[in-house]
Amino acid sequence: MKDVIIVGAGIGGLTLALTLHRAGIPCRVYELAREIKGLGLGINLLPHATGELSALGLLDALADVAVTTREAVFYNRHGQLVYSEPCGRHAGYDTPQFSIHRGDLQVVLLDACRARVGAERIATGWRCARVEQDGNGVTAHFTDPETGRALAPQHGSVVIACDGIHSVIRKQLYPDEGDPIYSGVNMWRGATWWKPFLTGESFVRAGWLESGKMIIYPIRNRLDAQGRQLISWVGEFYTKKYKRRDWNRAGKLEDFIHVFEDWKFDWLDVPDMMRNAETILEYPMVDQEPLPRWSFGRVSLLGDAAHPMVPRGSNGAGQAIIDARVLAECLASQADPVEALRRYEAQRLQATADIVRMNRKNPPDAILREVYLRTGDKPFRNIDDVISREELAALTGGYARVAGYDRESLASRGHR
């Protein structure tokens, strides 16, 4: 097989390069940025994702830079505990759940790619303009992102678009699709050096979107002699105002701090943490309608280019990682690359479409929606009078089954 051309060196593209290398399939990666930097803030890797990365031999490298998540906890905006459940190995899985800086994850993947695939096969400063194909192969056309000058066309057996929610190749395949769909929720994301809270390994969801919701979790440990961690946090609420999603757009504290000013709990002073942030970014919560198909002959989509989803289930990166493994398996098992891409799509298109829709309606934080509605956003005396433990567990368990990281689904694939 000729080289697989991977467009984009994000989490999906680099994981695909590693899985192709493991399968003995040559590939080349082309990245728009002149220098691959660790952008973004925190993300979570659930056991289905860490299981895939463990199979690639990356678990120890990730554990060195991540926080191993102990529990997922839910609070109302008054700081009252709604629900708690163990995570990863603490919940009986074979692999942990990690809370990690997106940049740290990308560095681990990039270092592994350079060592295994070869640094010379990872090109930076290449902007994909379009792709063309015939019965013998596919050609990707690139330009220099700074000068616009055409670069040498690149030929391969297939092209896989791993170039994110604003994918050029997706736009070529679906020119009339339109911009990503705004959910009505805007997000301000920050990172703050802060003392550990709760267990020091807790992933917190609190409040609800009508009156302000937050996600708060540590992503780096022991930053200084005081034992502070890097805390990743997201403040989100409904607003008509938003700007096009951009990983690097700076956010302004004054645009959102008023919503969380009274979030001063015995376990965390939220506004104080926000005011001490070293970084604040702003972007809207967006997704796209699931596509009817991803694969067109020798061209297909992966990760956010294929199935952008609102970040409400800690699943975007995880699904890209799973895409990569399935695609590599299909290419390795099929002599015809067109048939391989068809089989990849058949396994992943509907599964990810279900998650896109579930993230809109009933992700794990739907627990907080139910408590908000049933209490009228007021404090409660006893959570058992508001919602039963069985109903709470059913909400998180139902999402885990759809997303494919419940223990039964993982066991059926040979790992837990």
Sequence and secondary structure as in RCSB ss.txt:
>XXXX:A:sequence
MKDVIIVGAGIGGLTLALTLHRAGIPCRVYELAREIKGLGLGINLLPHATGELSALGLLDALADVAVTTREAVFY
NRHGQLVYSEPCGRHAGYDTPQFSIHRGDLQVVLLDACRARVGAERIATGWRCARVEQDGNGVTAHFTDPETGRA
LAPQHGSVVIACDGIHSVIRKQLYPDEGDPIYSGVNMWRGATWWKPFLTGESFVRAGWLESGKMIIYPIRNRLDA
QGRQLISWVGEFYTKKYKRRDWNRAGKLEDFIHVFEDWKFDWLDVPDMMRNAETILEYPMVDQEPLPRWSFGRVS
LLGDAAHPMVPRGSNGAGQAIIDARVLAECLASQADPVEALRRYEAQRLQATADIVRMNRKNPPDAILREVYLRT
GDKPFRNIDDVISREELAALTGGYARVAGYDRESLASRGHR
>XXXX:A:secstr
   EEEE  SHHHHHHHHHHHHTT  EEEEESSSS    S EEEE HHHHHHHHHTT HHHHHHHSEE  EEEEE
 TTS EEEEEE GGGGT SS  EEEEHHHHHHHHHHHHIIIIIGGGEEES EEEEEEEETTEEEEEEE TTT  B
   EEESEEEE   TT HHHHHH TT  S EEEEEEEEEEEEEE   TTSSEEEEEEETTTEEEEEEEEE   ST
T  EEEEEEEEEE S      TT B  GGGTGGGGTT B SS BHHHHHHT SEEEEEEEEE    S S BTTEE
E GGGT    SSSS HHHHHHHHHHHHHHHHHH SSHHHHHHHHHHHHHHHHHHHHHHHHH  TTHHHHHHHHHH
TT   S GGGTS HHHHHHHHHHHHHHHT SHHHHHHTT  
